[in-house]
C-alpha cells in the first residue's frame, strides 16, 4: 500500500516547539512527512526554543517580519504556501500546527480540494478550528492527565450524541454495532479523537461513559450497544 504524502505547516508564534517530536510521531502513522515548514518572526526572543528543533527535525524556517501592528505576516505567508503546495505538489495530507482560529477558512478550503487536514494546537484553540479539521489533537501537557470522570463525560452532550448516532448507524437487528465502523463514522463527521478526553482507546472511553454495553466480538473486535435499547 502506497504511503500518503504529508506536508506540515507550523505557525511558530502559536505552537510549542517541545511538542514537535510528538507531532511527527503521530503523523508517521499516516504516511511520510516530506514537506516541513515553519513561519514566524525569528528575530523575536519568544521563538528561541525553536532554534534547536528546526535543525533537529529538518524544518525549513521562513522569516516574516510584522510590518504592521495587529497584522500577522506569518499567517498570510503560511496560507499562500499551503495553497501553493495543494496545487503544485503531490500531497494527500495537510498538517497545520497552530492554536489560531484564523486558519479555519484555510482548513475548509483545503478539505474542499480533497485533502485530509490534521490539526495540532493547545486547548485554547477555538472550537471552529478544531471541528473544521479532519482530526485535531491537543498538545498541552494536560493531555497526559487522568481520563475524565463519568460525570463530566455524560454531561458532554455533543460527545454522547456523536457516539449514539454512530452506534445507531452501524447496529444490527439486535442493536449491536462493531466498534471499528463506529470510529470511522465519527471521524467522517468531525475531528474527534478519544485521546483528547484522556483515553488511549475508543473502547476505554465508551466503557467509562457507562451509557453503552461493551462486549468482545469475533477476534479482537468489540461490539457496542446503547443501553437505552431493549435487549
C-alpha positions as CSV (number, residue, x, y, z in Angstrom):
1,X,0.0,0.0,0.0
2,X,1.4,3.4,-1.0
3,X,2.1,5.7,1.8
4,X,0.4,9.1,2.0
5,X,2.4,12.2,1.4
6,X,2.2,14.8,4.1
7,X,3.1,18.5,4.3
8,X,3.4,20.2,7.7
9,X,3.0,23.9,8.2
10,X,3.8,25.4,11.6
11,X,2.7,28.7,13.0
12,X,5.6,29.0,15.3
13,X,4.1,32.0,17.1
14,X,1.2,29.8,18.2
15,X,2.8,26.4,18.7
16,X,5.0,24.8,21.4
17,X,8.4,23.8,20.0
18,X,8.8,21.0,22.6
19,X,5.9,19.1,21.1
20,X,7.4,18.6,17.6
21,X,8.6,15.1,18.3
22,X,5.1,14.1,19.3
23,X,3.6,15.7,16.2
24,X,5.9,13.9,13.8
25,X,5.5,10.6,15.6
26,X,1.7,10.9,15.2
27,X,2.0,11.9,11.5
28,X,4.2,8.8,10.9
29,X,1.1,6.7,11.4
30,X,-0.5,8.3,8.3
31,X,2.4,8.4,5.9
32,X,5.6,10.3,5.0
33,X,6.3,13.9,6.0
34,X,8.3,15.3,3.1
35,X,7.4,19.0,3.5
36,X,8.2,20.7,6.8
37,X,7.8,24.5,7.0
38,X,7.7,26.9,10.0
39,X,6.7,30.5,9.9
40,X,7.5,33.3,12.3
41,X,9.5,36.4,13.1
42,X,12.7,34.6,14.1
43,X,14.2,37.8,15.5
44,X,11.7,37.6,18.3
45,X,13.2,36.1,21.6
46,X,10.0,34.1,22.2
47,X,10.8,31.9,19.3
48,X,14.3,31.0,20.6
49,X,13.1,27.5,21.7
50,X,12.5,26.7,18.0
51,X,16.2,27.1,17.0
52,X,17.3,23.6,18.0
53,X,14.1,22.0,16.9
54,X,14.3,23.4,13.3
55,X,17.7,21.7,12.8
56,X,16.9,18.5,14.6
57,X,13.8,17.8,12.5
58,X,14.9,19.4,9.3
59,X,12.2,22.0,9.3
60,X,12.6,24.9,6.9
61,X,12.1,28.3,8.6
62,X,10.5,31.2,6.8
63,X,11.2,34.7,8.2
64,X,8.3,37.1,8.3
65,X,8.6,40.5,9.9
66,X,5.5,42.0,11.4
67,X,5.4,45.1,9.2
68,X,2.1,46.4,10.5
69,X,0.9,46.3,14.1
70,X,-2.0,43.9,14.5
71,X,-1.3,42.1,11.3
72,X,0.4,38.8,11.3
73,X,2.5,38.4,8.2
74,X,3.4,34.8,9.1
75,X,-0.3,33.8,8.8
76,X,-0.6,35.3,5.4
77,X,2.6,33.7,4.1
78,X,1.6,30.3,5.5
79,X,-1.8,30.4,3.8
80,X,-0.2,31.3,0.5
81,X,2.3,28.4,0.8
82,X,-0.4,25.8,1.8
83,X,-2.4,26.7,-1.3
84,X,0.7,26.6,-3.5
85,X,1.5,23.1,-2.2
86,X,-2.0,21.9,-2.7
87,X,-1.9,22.8,-6.4
88,X,1.7,22.1,-7.3
89,X,2.8,19.1,-5.1
90,X,1.6,15.6,-4.8
91,X,0.3,15.7,-1.2
92,X,-2.5,13.8,0.5
93,X,-2.5,15.3,4.0
94,X,-2.0,18.9,5.1
95,X,-1.0,19.3,8.7
96,X,-1.5,22.7,10.4
97,X,0.2,23.3,13.7
98,X,-1.4,26.3,15.4
99,X,-3.9,27.5,18.0
100,X,-5.1,30.3,15.8
101,X,-8.7,30.3,14.6
102,X,-7.7,32.5,11.6
103,X,-6.7,29.3,9.8
104,X,-10.3,27.9,9.8
105,X,-11.2,29.1,6.3
106,X,-7.9,27.6,5.1
107,X,-8.9,24.3,6.6
108,X,-12.3,24.4,4.9
109,X,-10.8,25.2,1.5
110,X,-8.1,22.5,1.9
111,X,-10.8,19.9,2.6
112,X,-12.8,21.0,-0.4
113,X,-9.7,20.1,-2.5
114,X,-10.0,16.5,-1.3
115,X,-7.2,16.7,1.2
116,X,-7.1,15.4,4.7
117,X,-6.4,18.1,7.3
118,X,-4.8,17.2,10.6
119,X,-4.5,20.0,13.2
120,X,-2.4,20.3,16.3
121,X,-2.8,23.0,18.9
122,X,-3.3,23.9,22.6
123,X,-6.6,23.6,24.4
124,X,-7.1,27.3,23.9
125,X,-7.7,26.7,20.2
126,X,-11.2,27.9,19.3
127,X,-13.7,25.2,18.5
128,X,-14.3,26.4,15.0
129,X,-10.8,25.5,14.0
130,X,-10.8,22.2,16.0
131,X,-14.0,21.0,14.5
132,X,-13.1,22.0,10.9
133,X,-10.1,19.7,10.8
134,X,-10.4,16.0,9.8
135,X,-8.6,15.3,13.0
136,X,-7.3,17.6,15.7
137,X,-5.1,16.7,18.7
138,X,-4.3,18.9,21.7
139,X,-0.6,19.5,22.5
140,X,-1.0,20.6,26.1
141,X,0.9,18.7,28.8
142,X,-2.5,18.3,30.4
143,X,-3.3,15.8,27.7
144,X,-1.4,13.2,29.8
145,X,-3.8,13.8,32.7
146,X,-6.1,11.2,34.1
147,X,-9.1,10.4,32.0
148,X,-12.2,12.5,32.6
149,X,-14.7,11.1,35.1
150,X,-18.1,9.6,34.2
151,X,-20.0,12.7,35.3
152,X,-18.0,15.0,33.0
153,X,-18.3,12.6,30.1
154,X,-22.1,12.1,30.5
155,X,-22.6,15.9,30.6
156,X,-20.8,16.3,27.3
157,X,-24.0,16.2,25.1
158,X,-22.0,16.6,21.8
159,X,-19.9,13.6,22.6
160,X,-22.8,11.4,23.7
161,X,-24.8,12.3,20.6
162,X,-21.9,11.6,18.3
163,X,-21.5,8.1,19.9
164,X,-25.2,7.3,19.9
165,X,-25.6,8.3,16.3
166,X,-22.6,6.3,15.2
167,X,-23.8,3.2,17.1
168,X,-27.3,3.6,15.6
169,X,-25.9,4.0,12.1
170,X,-24.0,0.7,12.3
171,X,-26.1,-1.5,14.6
172,X,-27.5,-4.9,13.6
173,X,-31.1,-6.0,14.2
174,X,-30.2,-6.7,17.8
175,X,-28.8,-3.3,18.4
176,X,-25.1,-4.3,18.5
177,X,-22.6,-2.3,16.4
178,X,-18.9,-3.2,15.7
179,X,-16.6,-0.7,17.3
180,X,-14.4,-0.1,14.2
181,X,-17.1,1.4,11.9
182,X,-18.3,3.4,14.9
183,X,-14.9,5.1,15.0
184,X,-14.9,5.6,11.2
185,X,-18.4,7.0,11.2
186,X,-17.5,9.7,13.8
187,X,-14.2,10.5,12.0
188,X,-16.2,11.3,8.9
189,X,-18.2,13.8,10.8
190,X,-15.8,15.7,13.0
191,X,-12.2,15.9,14.3
192,X,-13.0,13.5,17.2
193,X,-10.1,11.7,18.9
194,X,-10.5,9.8,22.2
195,X,-7.0,10.9,23.4
196,X,-8.4,14.4,23.8
197,X,-10.5,13.0,26.6
198,X,-7.6,11.2,28.2
199,X,-8.2,7.7,26.8
200,X,-5.8,5.7,24.6
201,X,-8.6,3.6,23.0
202,X,-12.1,4.3,21.9
203,X,-13.3,1.2,23.7
204,X,-11.9,2.7,27.0
205,X,-13.8,5.9,26.5
206,X,-17.1,4.2,25.7
207,X,-16.7,1.9,28.8
208,X,-16.0,4.9,31.0
209,X,-19.1,6.7,29.9
210,X,-21.3,3.8,31.1
211,X,-24.2,4.6,28.8
212,X,-23.3,1.7,26.5
213,X,-22.9,-2.0,26.7
214,X,-19.5,-3.3,25.5
215,X,-18.6,-6.9,24.8
216,X,-16.0,-8.9,22.9
217,X,-16.8,-9.8,19.3
218,X,-15.0,-12.1,16.9
219,X,-11.2,-11.9,17.1
220,X,-10.1,-8.7,18.8
221,X,-13.2,-6.7,17.9
222,X,-15.6,-5.1,20.3
223,X,-19.4,-4.8,20.0
224,X,-21.3,-1.8,21.4
225,X,-24.9,-1.3,22.2
226,X,-26.8,1.7,23.5
227,X,-28.2,0.8,27.0
228,X,-31.4,2.6,26.1
229,X,-32.2,-0.2,23.6
230,X,-34.2,-3.1,24.8
231,X,-32.5,-6.4,24.9
